[in-house]
Amino acid sequence: MKKVVTFGELMLRLAPEGYLRFVQAERFQATFGGAEANVACDLVHMGQDAVFVSKLPSHEIGQLAVNSLRRYGVDTSMLLRGGKRVGTYYVEKGASQRPSKVIYDRAGSALAEAQPGEFDWNVIFADADWFHFTGITPALSQNCAALCLEACQAAKRLGVRISCDLNYRKNLWSRERAGEVMADLLPYVSLCIANEEDAADVFGIHAAGSNIEGGSLSHEGYADVARQLAERFGLAEVAITLRQSISASDNIWGAMLYSGGQCYFSREYSVRIVDRVGGGDSFGAGLIFATREGQTAQNRLEFAVAASCLKHAIEGDYNLISADEARKLAAGSGSGRVQR
């Protein structure tokens, strides 16, 4: 089977121990993560080949970042080395009614300062059948937006299927800028992934009958959101994760998939959260995995939701599960009993 290519920024993640607040921390745990890197790592864990494309400094911290993916089998041969900074983000875990918090420190990172024309997309896509990126990457700089457009144009020309997770981040760019840039990129995309807020934040498409802050989500409203996105941008499929947030510790997790003019909804999981960072990325990876396996629309959705449900119980950005674990949960084995 050919490879999946993902393109984005791999960051140093610094987190206080346990549930300490930033202002309490005397030590920070250092790991690595980033939306597209997470997807690549998740796919490899489930048994598919993935290439992560980015730019990282050639110094030791850059090498440590590369090693964080290599240790799990992600192909990093297309990474460029150069620049001065590894992007960093700080994450404070929420609990009960106290929300989690993320602080970015990634301005001037190696990827943010990468130049159009630096990546040879013809070589990168030579052995690929799928390309994935998110709305985070073009938000990093004008150059990154241009690089995403370059990649999409090359992938389209070479017959590589493209998926995009809208992943709007208000700390990186404005809604207006996000709407302009993503409107130029989405016509190249076949599968668009979003969460319950992205379509409203980026394109002003709201789900009628939903109250996100109150934890009330309307299936009919999100079906209409998916249809509008598909019609506006010519998308073959739209997937939307549906998170009902009871508290920072407990969520109801599910999703929908609009495909072939029909809407499919997954079963819902009551999730006690260990670490929610990477939850949306694990859904995207699961959907890509199941689609490339040729599963039906409903089964693809159930697999992806099960995979992302499991991610919420794993520390760090990467979803360190096997495809078999996701299949078992999707089939109804969710009691959490000890496996012997």
Secondary structure, 3 states (H helix, E strand, C coil): CCEEEEECCCEEEEEECCCCCHHHCCCEEEEEECHHHHHHHHHHHHCCCEEEECEECCCHHHHHHHHHHHCCCCECCCCEECCCCCCEEEEECCECCECCEEEEECCCCCCCCCCCCCCCHHHHCCCEEEEEEECHHHHCCHHHHHHHHHHHHHHHHCCCEEEEECCCCCCCCCHHHHHHHHHHHHHHCCEEEECCCHHHHHHCCCCCCCECCCCECCHHHHHHHHHHHHHHHCCCEEEEEEEEECCCCEEEEEEEEEECCEEEECCCEEEECCCCCCHHHHHHHHHHHHHHCCCCHHHHHHHHHHHHHHHCCCCCCCCCCCHHHHHHHHCCCCCCCCCC
